[in-house]
Amino acid sequence: MSNSNVQDATTERKIPLVFEAHNDKEDVAKNIFVELNKRFITITENGRKRKGFCMEDGSRRIGLLSQCHSLQTMVSLAQDFGLDFTDANIIEKQNGTIREMMDAVIEDVLELLYVKNENGDVTGYKFDASPYETDAFNETYSNIDSITWVISSFLLILKHHAHIHEVCKWESVLVDVIKRGLNYINNSFISKKGDGTSLTTGWNFTAECEEPSLYFTFAVCDCYISFYNTFEVFLKYLHAERNKEQLGGVRINEDDEKQRERYKEWEDTYKKNLLEYEEHRDDVVADEKTARHNEYNELIRVFRLINDINDRDEVRIENTLYEKLATNCMTVAKQVWACTKENLAEKFFYNDLKNTVTEQELKMSTTSDVLFNTVYIINIMLSAGLDADLELEREKAKRWGDMETVREKQREYDNLLESCMLAVQRAFRTYESLRNAGKDYIVDQFLIGFNENFDGHKMPISELRKLRMRVFSLVPLLIHTNNTISEYLIKYPHYNMRKYHQYILDNRFVDKNNKVHWIWERDGFFSGSNFYYVLSLKEFYNYHETYEDPYIEIHSKNSEQRKIIEGRYKKDLELPDGAIGKLEIEKNSLERANSAQAAEIKELKQQLENIERPVEDAVRNIVNEEFEKQFALRLSQAFSTTSKVLTLPSVDDTSDIPLPSVQKTTDGDETTSDDKKKRRKKKERTPGIYESINNSLFELIWRSMLARFCDSQIGTTITADEYLAFQEKVKKEFARTVRRYINDICYQSEQISDTENK
């Protein structure tokens, strides 16, 4: 029997190496709890106030199924995802602590279960199908589906209290309900003779059914694995002990080295389980006010109560309710495998496992449960522990030296593993194909069928058929099944876990405003599907912590060692014949070539500067000297006069320029003859005056410069072309400087004139 751990997911955590990022499970738990908290309602029914969870949005009915679905979801958010049971402020507008909400649900479920006499005393339990409204079920004919949900929920509560070292205040009644439920299930087991080609063992919806149902059989086997997981901490030892006893009389060929090694491996595993068992059994908590035992011994005590094992006796599997349930589940698992092992990987099965359907036939139908049947088949076999049973049979044959049987059991085990993997992958591909074609409605929903006809009409079956009891959708069941295969059979990291985790996120409910909610079902919250989606998230985190986190931890712990290895490898690469060394040599060669080329370019530039610089310096010196010695004063006087002419003041007592005469016009306006002339000549004269002055001055300046420059050159005479070239050079290099210098002189002259006028 394999272990089943669980855990989950909105802060991103970055994962090194090949692993991707995923959301922190506590943050996701808060998001899911927000949605559950909204759906925790209070109603009044028959004069009694009730608190708990409805089954779907739009409904305000509370019942066994809806309460158990959401109770398990809520407790898992705390126990497996990390929320605090006692914190009343995990989210805004919280309806009390998780513990308080949990207690309210348990109280309501117990009230729903009680069968009371006229005096109000509890005489028994009735497991109905509420919140579906029907009077079909009673104490004698209870709903097996509801029983499995109640047992799983109550086991979860008892395990939680053992973990916190508290005795549950409802312990006695919860234990009693579990015992009654297990007895009812075991007594309702159907075992008929058949030809081995159809399902003849299992369970249906209530006692005295004659034909087994694949769905109800799946529900019971799922309940069984919940029971095993609750008490796994010591049951794994008890199973190993029983297996050892079964192998006790088997002889070993001492001459066969492989048999001796295998036997030693088996003995080592047994001794390890025994050591853990003995250590936990003798470990008692000192403070008996909070708990009589630690979690381990508290679970053993609860197991004793459920299976009526005296405190003085050793805890055991034999002759218990648990053993009877395990035996019945294994019986069904073996028959299911016998009926399906030839075709499970290639075909889909109807409910009786006798007839099959192809994928093409499925696509032509209007509605079908065959993909659900694939889920039920795989979970029945793995929950019952068929894989462990095949390993045990193989070990027995190996002990006896029956190698033919060993090879046969190994082939059967390999076939089981391969068939389960291929079957669930094929179911996924078929669903995706139907969804892409807009036909996923054919297979997406499972409605419970009631196919029995009791003699004497002990139950109104027709009434049940009208209920159309919805259980869950296909996708979360497929993901859960894939996770189960990964846990029990594959046992190593694989790509599909990432893919199916994305499926979970993609299938959240999206409202009309395109807001994504952390609840599941396309039309909003539905408690059954919601539970299985959360279960799948929990299993994903369990997978991640089992198969990926250890590698991340190794990555972190060995970072220094990795650096040493990387440094050593890098050193080898840096050798002359290494990849880095060769590149370094090539790089140095290119750098030397580039340096030589750069030096050559620099030398050429310097030579060019040595040729051009004396000419430019001589020209600049001539310009400076001419302006300073010969032209500055005359230019200042000339532009001072020019400025006065251009400004033409209307009245200026200090001006040397005589004012023009004034004449009166016939209409009384005063004008001058000079004004009229100025207006006529304005456009011709004003725009070009600076240009004319600059050009004239420039002509004078550069001629003087040229003469002096020529005088400075020994024995130099210039041709007409050289003369023109020199003229252009002066224009390009100094024209702008000359003009700016002249403008500055004009400005200074105007300032001097203004000062004199004042």
C-alpha positions, 0 to 999 in steps of 0.5 A, a space after each residue: 500500500 502506498 502513501 497518499 500525502 496532500 498539499 497547494 496555491 497568489 504570490 509567485 515563487 521563482 523556481 530555479 533549474 528546470 522547474 517553473 514558478 507556481 503560486 504559494 499555496 497559502 495565498 491560494 487557500 485564502 482566495 478559495 476561502 474567500 469564495 467558501 466564506 461567501 457561501 457559508 449561509 444561515 437559514 431557518 428550517 422547521 423552526 431551527 436555525 441552520 448554518 452551513 454550505 449550499 450545494 450550488 449558487 442560486 440555492 439556499 438548501 443545506 444537506 448532507 452532501 453539500 455540507 460534507 463536500 465543503 467541510 472537507 474542502 475547508 478543513 483541507 485549506 487549513 490542515 494541508 494549505 496552511 491557514 490558521 484554524 483559530 484565526 478570525 481575520 484571515 480574510 475580510 468579512 469572515 464568518 468566524 474562525 475555520 474551527 467555528 465554521 467547522 463545528 457549525 457544519 458538524 452539528 448540522 450534519 449530526 442533526 440531519 443524521 439522527 433518527 429519534 424516537 418520541 422521547 427525542 432519544 437518538 435510536 439510529 442514523 439515516 443517510 439521505 441524499 439531501 439537499 436533494 429533496 426525497 423521502 426515498 431513504 431511511 435507516 434501512 435503506 440509506 444512501 451509500 454515496 452519502 455514507 462514504 462522504 460522511 465517513 471521510 469527513 468525520 475521519 478528517 475531523 478526528 485526525 485534525 483533533 489528534 494532530 492538535 492534541 485535543 480530544 474531539 467533543 463529538 468523538 463518541 458520536 463521530 466514532 459511532 457514525 463511522 462504525 454504523 456506516 462501515 457496517 452498512 457498507 460491508 453488509 451491502 457488498 454485492 458478490 455474485 457468480 459470473 463468467 468473468 466478463 462483466 462486473 458482478 461484485 461491488 456496491 450500488 446505492 443502498 442495501 439489498 441491491 443486486 446489480 453492482 454500480 461502477 460509480 458507487 463501487 468507486 465511492 466506497 473504494 475512495 472512502 477506503 483509501 481515506 480510511 487508510 490515509 487517516 491511520 497510515 502512520 501505523 497501518 503501513 507497519 501492520 500491512 508489512 507485518 501481515 505480508 511478512 507472515 504470509 511470506 513466513 513459510 516460503 523457503 529461500 534458495 541460499 545459493 541464489 544471490 539475487 534471492 538473498 539480496 531481495 530477502 534482505 531488502 524486504 527484511 530491512 523495510 520491515 525492520 524500519 517500519 517496526 522501529 518507527 512503530 515501536 518509537 511512536 507507540 512508546 512516545 507519550 505526551 507529558 501534559 495529559 491536560 491537553 491530550 492523553 497521547 501524542 498524535 500517533 497514539 491518539 490515532 491508534 486509540 481512535 482506530 481501536 474505538 472504531 474497530 472494537 479493539 481492547 486497549 489491552 490488546 495489540 492494535 491489529 488489522 485482522 477481524 476488524 471493520 477495516 479489514 473487511 472493507 479492505 478485503 471487499 475492495 480488493 475483491 472488486 479491484 481484481 475483478 475490475 482488472 480481469 474484465 478490463 486489462 485486455 482493452 483498458 488502454 485502447 477502449 472505453 467501457 460501459 458501466 457493466 464492463 462487458 461492452 466497450 465503445 470506440 472514440 468515434 462511436 462516443 463522438 456520435 452519441 448525445 451523452 455518455 458516462 464512459 470517460 467517467 468509467 475510465 476514472 472509476 476503473 483506475 481509482 478502484 484498482 489503485 485505491 484498493 491497492 492492486 499494485 501492492 497485491 501484485 508486488 506481494 504475489 511476485 515476491 511470494 513466487 520469488 521466494 519459492 523460486 517459481 520464476 515463471 510466476 515471477 515473470 508473469 506477475 511482473 508482466 501483469 504489474 507492468 501492464 497495469 501501470 502502462 494501461 492506467 497511464 495510457 487510459 487516462 491520457 486517452 481520456 484526456 485527449 478525447 475530452 480535449 477533442 470533444 471540447 475543441 469541437 464544442 461537444 464536451 457536453 457529451 461527457 462532461 457531467 455525471 448524473 447518478 443512475 438508479 438502475 435497480 428494481 426492488 421486489 415489492 417496491 421497497 423504495 420509490 426508484 422512479 422518484 430517485 430517477 427524477 432527481 437527476 442527482 449531479 455529482 461532479 464534472 469530468 476534468 477534476 476527476 481526470 486530474 485526480 486520477 492522473 495524480 493517483 497514478 503518479 503517486 502509486 505507480 510512476 513515482 517520478 517527475 513528469 511533464 503532465 503534472 504541470 499541464 494538469 495544474 494549468 487545467 485547474 487554473 484555466 477551469 475556474 469560474 469567470 463571471 460576466 465581468 470577466 473576473 476570475 474566481 477561485 471556485 470551479 464549474 462553468 456555471 458557478 460554484 458546485 460543491 462536489 466539483 469544487 472539492 475535487 478541484 481543491 483535492 487536485 491542487 492539494 495533490 499537485 503541491 504534494 507532488 511538487 514537494 515530493 519530486 521537485 522541492 528536493 531538487 530545489 533544496 539540493 540546488 540551494 545547499 550545494 551552490 558552493 560546490 557547484 561554483 567549485 565545479 564550474 570554476 574548475 571547468 572554466 579553468 580547463 576551458 581557459 587553457 591555450 587549447 581550450 575553447 575560451 583559451 582559443 577565443 582569447 588568443 584570437 581576440 588578442 590578435 585582433 586587438 593588436 591589428 586594430 591598435 596598429 591600424 589606429 596608430 597609422 590613422 593617427 599618424 596620417 591625421 597628424 601629418 595633415 594637421 602639420 601641413 594645414 595648421 601654419 596656413 590657418 594660424 597665419 590667416 587668423 593672426 593677420 585678421 586679428 592684427 588688421 582689426 586691432 591696428 588699422 580698422 577698429 577706430 574707423 569702423 567704430 566711427 563709420 558705424 556710429 554715423 550709419 546707426 544715426 542715419 538708419 534710426 532717423 529720429 523724429 526729433 533730436 536736438 543733438 543730431 548733426 543731421 539737419 531736420 527735413 522741412 515740414 509741409 501741411 496737407 490739405 486735410 490738415 495732416 503734417 507730412 514731409 516730402 522726405 517721408 514720401 521719398 523714404 516710403 518709396 525707397 524703403 523696400 529697396 534700401 533697408 534690407 541690403 544695407 548691412 550686407 553692402 557695408 559688410 561686403 565693402 569692408 570685407 573686400 578692403 580687409 581681405 586685400 590687405 590680409 592677402 598682401 601681408 600674407 604674400 609678403 610673409 612667404 619667401 619668394 612666393 608669387 601666386 597665380 590668378 587661380 590661387 588668388 581666387 582660391 585664397 579669397 574663397 578660403 577667407 570667405 568661408 573661414 572668417 566672413 561670419 566672424 568679421 560680420 559678428 565683429 562689425 555688428 558688435 562694433 555697431 552696437 557699441 557705437 549706438 550705446 555711445 551715441 545714446 549716452 552722448 545724447 542724454 
